[in-house]
Amino acid sequence: MKSTSETGHLKNIANFQDLTHFARRLSVENGIPCLTSMDTVEAILKVIESVTFKPEAM
């Protein structure tokens, strides 16, 4: 038999996984980007910076 702290922890993990799945599904259904990895966020920010901030001749 598991202790209450173990079962509570496992329940929280299951709830978190349900919540993240729900958030990703809603974002896809509504055409909203959902970034689930910090590596992906960093890569997208680098692309945005390279497109947005171009040096101009003076």
N, C-alpha and C positions, 0 to 999 in steps of 0.2 A: 504494500500500500504506500502511495506517495504522500509526502508531507503536504500540508496546506500551502507552504511557501512554494514548493515545486509545482503543484497544480495551478496555483495562482499565476506563477510566472509563465507556464505553458499557455494558459488561457490568454494572458496579455499578448504573447507572441502571436497566437492565432488571431486575436482581434486586430493587431497591427497589420498582419498580412491581409486580412479581409479589407481593412481600411485602405491600404495602399492599392490593392487590386481595384477597389471601387473608385478611387481617385483617378487611376490610370484609365479605367474604362470610361468614366465620365469625360475626361479630357479628350479621348479619341472620338467619342460620340459627338462632341461639340466643337471639334476642330481646334482644340487648344493644345499647344505643345506641352508635353510632360517629360521633363528630364529627370531620369532616375539615377544618373551617375554623375559624380562631380567631374570625372574626366570628360564626359560629353559636354557639360556646361563650360568647362575651360576651353575646349576646342571651338565651340560655337562663339564664345566671347572673342577669341583670337580672330576668327573669321570676320566678325562684325567690326572689330577694331581695324582690321586691314582694309575693309571696304569703306568704312566711314571716315577714318582719319588719314587722308592722303596729303603728303607734303605739297605745298604750292610754291612756285618760284616767286621771288619778290622782285 
